[in-house]
Amino acid sequence: MKTLKFIPLLLLFVLVSCSSVRVNSDYDKNASFDSYKTYAYHKNGIDKVEISDLDKKRILRSIDEVMAGKGFTKSDTNPDLLINFFTKEREQVDVNQFNAGWGYGWGWGWNPWMWGGGTSVYRYAEGTLTIDFIDNKKKELVWQGIGEGTLTKNTTKKDENIKEFVTKILALYPPAQSEKK
């Protein structure tokens, strides 16, 4: 009976620990975030990002959707904010090693289910997306959001993956009033 009570707790832990995007942000505490209503992209910066044009379009589309949901208007003539982004990708390797028969199972001693042992290696790509908001009048960085998580090569999942990154990062904008004090 104790095992049955433990299973839902274990499932909850597995679901919580599988969060695919970790985010944080930093900002200028003197910036007047309430005054920003319009935005445009920092074309020179975005042109330098070394990812495919298709992925750039995915990121830009996702930013547009989130910003519209926050009440911002895209403007090519004298916008309040310029938005830029950067990406970084790195290969991660997880190595798990388990021994044959000793110290595992129920209690000390021999365990017939653990003979063989071995090592498993899991390789995956982890990426970082950094989104910068620049005050267009002052030409100063006023907010930066960073998201890190597992990337997918599956083209049908890329839209979903990129949208999750952008949505979770921009959920931190604008900083909460209590944070600004």
PyMOL commands that set and color helices and strands:
alter all, ss='L'
color gray80, all
select helices_A, chain A and resi 2-17+33-35+43-47+53-69+112-114+155-170+177-180
alter helices_A, ss='H'
color red, helices_A
select strands_A, chain A and resi 21-27+38-41+73-74+81-98+118-135+140-150
alter strands_A, ss='S'
color yellow, strands_A
deselect
rebuild
show_as cartoon
